[in-house]
Structure formats: C-alpha cells, structure tokens
Amino acid sequence: MATDAVRVTQQMANRNSRHGEKQKVYGSQHRQDEMTHDEILKMPSERIRQAIAVYVFGMKLERNHGYGGGYYWIGNGVQFGEMSQHDLPEWDTDISAAWEVVKEMNAKNYWFGCQVLSSKCQAWFSNEPGFNIDATAKTFELPLAICRAALLAVMEDK
C-alpha cells in the first residue's frame, strides 16, 4: 500500500508527464501552490515533515531505480541513499529538531518569535521585523507550532 508521499509523487509524475514536462517528485512548486492555510494547520505529522523537507530545506524525494528500489530524500547536504523517505527528522515533535527549522528560516531572512503559555504555544515567522499574523500557528506543542508557522510563512511568500 502506497504512503501519502509516494501517492503524491505518483500523482505529480502523472500530471507532469501529461504536460510533457520532466517528471517531478513530491515537492514541486505545483504542490505548494495547492497548500492552503487550513490544510497546513490540519496536516498529520508525516506530511508536515515532508513539507518542511521540501519547502523549508529545499529537499526532494527521488526514486532509486536500482536494486531494491525505494524513495530517498536528497538536497541540503543529504546525498542520495543517505535518508530514506521515512527517515526525516521529527521536526514537529522534537524541540532540538524544530530549532533547525528556525535556523533555516533565519538563514532565509525570516524573523522568528514564539510565546509559550500554560495551555498553548504560539510561533510566528515574518520576513519583516514584528508579527506576521498570517504566518502564526498556535498549538499545544512548540515544535509543531514552529513547523506550521514556517510552512505558513513560506506559503505566504510564494
């Protein structure tokens, strides 16, 4: 049974083949244009990790056509075969991994802010100093709020 990433990859490849383009994998610009604010806020963990890999870190999922097949993430210093499709860091649940998202967004000239209260965490990114309300995410866990806010900010700027 195909995972969501593989299914999306196959759909993108089929759509791009019909248009005579070179096949693209999950994470092409077409997929980002389809992400909505609500979709980002409701994404399950695996999809959030995939979207962070693609839209924040600039990675892409490539198929290994050799012995054994499978899909591997490449880009951002990761060589083909080093990271299988299920080996992404847990950016949305591990605070140390989430800080890597913050560092990458800072390198792309985004400002970061967060607020942790007893019942909710709020994180935001802006390409200008101060708040950017459209790129703010609130949840019970800070790593998830960071990931959602990063995706909202990247989506807003496209």
C-alpha positions in Angstrom: 0.0 0.0 0.0 1.5 3.3 -1.1 2.2 6.0 1.5 0.9 9.5 1.1 4.3 10.7 -0.1 4.5 8.0 -2.8 0.9 8.6 -3.8 1.5 12.4 -4.2 4.8 11.6 -6.1 2.9 9.4 -8.5 0.2 11.9 -9.0 2.7 14.7 -9.7 4.7 12.5 -12.1 1.5 11.6 -13.9 0.3 15.2 -14.1 3.7 16.4 -15.3 4.0 13.6 -17.9 0.7 14.6 -19.4 2.1 18.2 -19.9 5.3 16.9 -21.5 7.5 18.1 -18.6 10.3 16.2 -17.0 8.8 14.1 -14.2 8.9 15.9 -10.8 8.6 14.3 -7.4 6.6 15.4 -4.3 7.5 18.9 -3.5 7.3 20.6 -6.9 6.1 24.1 -6.9 2.7 22.9 -8.1 2.1 21.2 -4.8 3.0 24.2 -2.7 0.6 26.4 -4.6 -2.2 24.0 -3.6 -1.4 24.1 0.1 -3.9 26.2 2.0 -3.8 27.8 5.4 -6.3 25.2 6.8 -4.6 22.3 5.1 -1.3 23.2 6.8 -3.0 23.5 10.2 -4.6 20.1 9.8 -1.6 18.2 8.3 -0.6 14.9 10.0 3.0 14.5 11.2 4.4 12.7 8.2 3.0 15.3 5.8 4.4 18.1 7.9 7.8 16.6 7.9 7.7 16.1 4.1 6.5 19.6 3.6 9.3 21.0 5.8 11.9 19.0 4.0 10.6 20.4 0.6 9.6 24.0 1.3 12.0 24.9 4.1 15.1 22.8 3.5 14.7 22.5 -0.3 15.0 18.8 -0.4 13.2 16.4 -2.8 12.2 12.8 -2.8 13.8 10.8 -5.6 13.2 7.2 -6.6 16.0 4.7 -6.6 15.6 2.7 -9.8 18.4 0.3 -8.8 18.3 -2.9 -6.9 15.8 -2.6 -4.1 14.1 0.5 -5.3 12.6 2.8 -2.7 12.5 6.6 -2.3 15.2 8.8 -0.8 15.5 12.4 0.2 18.2 14.4 -1.4 19.4 18.0 -1.1 20.5 20.4 1.7 23.7 18.3 2.2 22.0 14.9 2.1 23.4 12.6 -0.6 21.3 10.1 -2.5 20.8 6.9 -0.4 21.6 8.5 3.0 18.0 9.3 4.1 15.1 7.0 3.1 11.6 8.5 2.7 10.8 7.6 6.3 14.0 8.9 8.0 13.1 12.6 8.2 13.9 14.3 11.5 11.0 14.7 13.8 10.8 18.5 13.3 7.2 18.6 14.6 7.8 16.7 17.8 11.4 17.2 18.8 12.4 20.8 20.0 16.0 20.4 19.0 15.0 19.4 15.5 12.4 22.2 15.4 15.3 24.7 16.2 16.9 23.5 12.9 13.8 24.7 11.2 14.1 28.1 12.9 17.8 28.3 11.9 17.0 27.5 8.3 14.2 30.1 8.2 16.5 32.7 9.8 19.0 31.9 7.0 16.3 32.8 4.6 15.8 36.2 6.3 12.7 35.3 8.3 12.3 36.7 11.9 11.1 34.2 14.4 9.1 34.7 17.6 7.2 32.5 20.0 5.2 32.6 23.1 4.7 29.6 25.5 1.7 29.8 27.8 0.4 27.1 30.2 -2.2 26.0 27.7 -0.9 26.9 24.3 2.2 27.7 22.3 2.3 30.2 19.5 5.1 30.6 16.9 5.4 33.0 14.0 7.8 33.9 11.2 7.9 37.1 9.3 10.2 38.5 6.6 9.9 41.8 8.3 10.6 42.6 12.0 7.5 42.1 14.0 4.4 40.0 13.7 3.0 38.4 10.6 -0.4 37.3 11.7 -0.9 35.0 8.6 2.2 33.1 9.5 1.3 32.4 13.1 0.4 28.9 14.4 -1.0 28.0 17.8 -1.0 24.5 19.3 -0.2 22.7 22.5 3.4 21.8 21.5 6.0 24.3 20.4 7.8 22.1 17.8 4.5 21.7 15.9 3.7 25.4 16.1 7.2 26.2 14.7 6.7 23.8 11.8 3.2 25.1 11.0 4.3 28.7 11.2 7.3 28.0 8.9 5.0 26.4 6.3 2.5 29.3 6.5 5.3 31.9 6.1 6.8 30.1 3.1 3.4 29.6 1.5 2.5 33.3 2.1 5.7 34.5 0.3 5.0 32.4 -2.9 
